[in-house]
């Protein structure tokens, strides 16, 4: 088991390295994003790019090295030329900067000349708040509905729950949030139509969580309900549960002591993976509702061509996905002693 864990972690880092390397090279093949703002701000940005090894500064014209990005004349009439370095040379410098200095660069558009790590750290707490509340609501509610439907199998209660689940799970989350904004926000005017600012009253900020949390929770509740119902129905029809009943256990005792415990083995890993995944947020929902999280930041970075911010956001999303996959696989072995990942037959 230990060897398997180490192997999975090393494989995750290799996968992360390959994905980020390909992302960096492909982004550098795109047109260079020239900074906006004042001349001093642009000069500061190019000076930072020079220090990172992505841009070459010269006092004279150089042919055959790369694209001329910017030039300016200083107070002593000296002309400064900034050329883009070859992509593979930039890639080598990027590896050195990340692994030795943990320097991912600065933003060009979203927050000019601000370190991208600072930008991510300011956006991440909002994403975590919304998604943690969503998980705390969706997991117990989804599992409870699934258990209820399984215990009332083929009865009106099961039919109603299963029908509602099928309807809601077929509707995309961005449709749900758009519907809630139109009805509860613009029509009824009982909830904010966008994410409240930090200067808004406390009750307005609390109400601002309702629409995004409900939109995020609907799909998860339906998924957990279907999964729990299917697993519990299978366990309830098993031979060992029938044996437990014949030994004198009541239906409630058999369900609580045996059925639920065994049905939770494949369900709990998905819950653990979703808890890890709360860091990734939702790009579409955050953009539609104006939530200042890392999901909407990713969309903004793509549209604004802020490649350094996009690079860090991509690294965070990739790391979260790989970490969730590792936890999902390993949790099976911890939850069920009969399962040993990586063992040879």
N, C-alpha and C positions, 0 to 999 in steps of 0.2 A: 504494500500500500504506500509506504514512504517513497519507494523508488518511482511509483506511478505519479505521486503528487509532484515530486521534483521534476519529473519528465514533462508533466503537463504545464508547470510554471515556466520551465525553460522554453517549451514550444510556444507558449503564449508570448513570451518576450521576443522570440524570433519572428513570430507572425506580426507582432506590433512593429518591429523594426522594418520588416519588408513593406508593410502597408504604408508606414510613414515615409519611407524612402521613395516609394513609387509616387505617393502624393506630392512630396516635395519636388521631385523631378518634373512631374506633369504640370504642377503649378508654375514652375519656373519657365516652362515652355510657352506659357501664356504671355501676352504683352505685359511689360513691366508696369506696375501701378505707380504712377508718379504722384507724390503727395500734393495736397492742397494747402491753402493758407498763405501766410506771409512769406516773404523771401527768407527771413531769418528761420522760420519754421522749416522751410524746405531745405535750407542749408544744414540745419540740425539733423534732419532726417537722413540726408545723404552722408553726413559725417558718421552717423550711427551705422549705416550700411557699410561704410568703409571699414569701421572697426570690427564688424561681423565678418568681413571678407567677401561680401556679395558685390561690392562696387569698388572700382579702382579709381583713385583720384590722381590727376596728372596736371602739371602746369603747361603742358603742350599737347598738341593734337597727336593721337596715336592711331595708326591704321591697323586694321585686321585683328583687333582684340575683342570688340563687341560693340553693342549699340551705345551711341552717345546719349546719355540720359539727361544731363543738365550741365549748364555752364554759367558761371557768373564772374563778375569782376569785383574784386575787393577794394578796400579803401586806398590801397597803394597801387592800384591799377594792375594787379596781377590776376590773370585769368585762370580760373580753376575749371577743369574738365572732369566729369564723372562718367566713367564707362562701366557697363555691366560686364562682370567677369563671366567666363565660360561656365556653363551649367554644372558640369562635373566638378569644377573647382569650387563653385558655390556649395555643392553638395558636401564635399570634403570639409569645407569650413563650417558648414552647418552641423555636421557630426561633432566637430571639435567644440563648437560653442555650446551645444546641448549637453554633451557628456562631461565636459570639463568646467563649464561656467553656468550651466542651466540657463542659458540666455536664448530665448526664442524670438527675439526681435521686438520691434515696436509697431504700433498701429499706424496706418497711413491715412485712414479715412474716419473710422468710428470715433477714436479718441487720438488725435494726432500726437505722435511721439510719446505715447504712454505705453509702458511695458505691457505686453499682451497677457502676462501672468496676472498683473493687477486687474486687468479688465475681466478676466475669467473669474477671479476671486470675488469681484463685486457682483457678478451675475449669478454665481452658483448658489448662494443661500436662498434666493427667491425660488429657483427651480426645486431645491430640496424641500422647502416648506410646502409648496403646492403638491408635490408628488408624494411626500410622506403622509400628508393628510389623506390623499387619495388611496394609498395603500392601506392605511388604518381603517378606512371605511369599506373598501372593496373586498378585502380578504375575509373578515368575519361575516360580512353580509352575503358574499357569494358562496362561501362554504355552508353557512346556515341554510340558505335557500336550497342548495344542492342536497343537503341531508334531509331537509323537509320533503323535497320532491321524491327522493329515493324511498323514504319511509311510507309515502303515500303513492307508491308506484301504481300507474294505470287508474288512478282515481281523479276526480275533478281538480283537486289541488295540484296534482302533478301535471295535468293537462294545461291548466292556467299558467303555471310557472314556466313550463317548457315552451309554451306559445310565446309568452312575453320575452323569454330569453332568445328565441329564434328571431323575433322581430327586432329586438334591440341590437343583437350581435351582428345583424345584417346592415345596420346603419353606421356609416363611418363617423368617427368622433368629431370631425370638422363639421359635419352636417348637424350633429347634436348641439355643438356649441353655437353654431349660427342660428339654429332654431331658438335656443335659450336666450341668446342676445336679442333677437327680434321680439320674442314674446315677453320675457320677464324684464328685459332692459328697455327697449324702445316703446313697446305697447303698454305693458302694465306699469313700467317705471318703478319697479320695486327693488331692482338690483342694478348695480353699475354696469354700463355698456362697455367699459374697458377697465383695465387694471388701475385701481386708484393710486395716486401718487403718495409718497411718504408724508406729505404735508396734509393729506386728507384726514378727517375725523376718524377716530378709532372704529366706530360702528360701520362707517363706509368701507374701511379697509377690511374689516371682517366679512362684510357682505360681498366684497370683491372676490373672495375665495370660492363662493358657492358655484358659480357658473363653470369655471375651469375644473374644479374638483369633481363636480357631477359629470362633466363631459369625459374626464379621464377615467372615472370610476365605472361608467356604464359597461364598457367593453370588458374590463377586468371582472366585474361582478358576474356578467354572463358567462365568461370563460370558466371561472372557478365553479359556478353553479353546474354547468354542463359536465365538467371534469369530475367534480365530486359526486354528482348523481350517477354517472356512468360507473365509476370505481366502486361506489357503495352498493349499487345494484348488483354488480358482479360478485361482491363479497357476500351479500345477503343470500345469494343463491348457491353459495359454495357448500361443500359437504361438511367441512369442519364446523361451520356455524350451525348446521342442522344437528350435528353431534353435540354441540354445546347446549342446544335447546333440549335435546333428549336426556341430557344429564341433570336437568332440573333448573337451568338458568331461565329467568324471565326474558321476554323479548328485549326489554330495556337493558338488562344486564349483558345479554349477548351482544347487543349493538354497541354499547359503551365500552365493554372490555375487549371485544374481539374485532367486530366489524369496523368501527371507526379507526381503531389503531392500525389495522392493515390497509384500510383505504387511504389513510394519510401518507403512506410511504411514497407513492408517486406524486402526491399533491404538494407536500411540504417543500421538496426541492424547487418547484416552480415558484413558490412563495418566496423562498430565499433569493432566487435569481431576480425576482421582481424588486425585492428590497434593495439589492445592489443596483438595479437598473434605474432607481429613482433619480440618480445623479444625471442621467442623460436627458431628462425632460422630454418635451414634445415640441418639435419645431413648428408644426402647423398650428397647434392650439395656442402656443405662446405668441405666435405672430398674429393670429386672428384677434386675440384678446389683449394684445399689447403688453404681455407679461415680460418684464426685463430679465429673462433668464438666459441660460446658455443655448436653449433651443432656438429662440428668436435671434440670438446673437449669431448663430451659425447661418441662418437665412440672410441676415443683414450683411455678414461678412462675404457671402457668395455674391449678392447683388451689388455690393459696393466694391468688390474685388480687393478686399483687405486680406491679402494672402497670409500674412503672419498670424492674424487672429483666426483665420480659417484653419491654419495648420495646427494650432494649439487645440481648437475645438475638435478637430478631427482626431487628434491624439487622445483627448479625453473620452470621446465617444467610443473609439476603438478599444481603449483600455477597459472601459466599463463593460463592453460587450464580451471581451475575452474573460474578464474576471467573473462575470455572471455565468458564463459557460463552464468555467472550472468549478465554481461553487455548486452548480447544478449537478455536475457529474460526481463530485466527491461526496455530496450530501447523501446520495443513495447508500453509500457504504457505511456512513455514520448512523443513518436512520434504521437500516436493516442489517444486522450483523451477518446475515447469510450472503450479502453481496460484498464481494471484494474486487474492487476495480484493478485491472491490470494483471490479475493472477493468471498463470498458465494452467491449462487443464492437465 
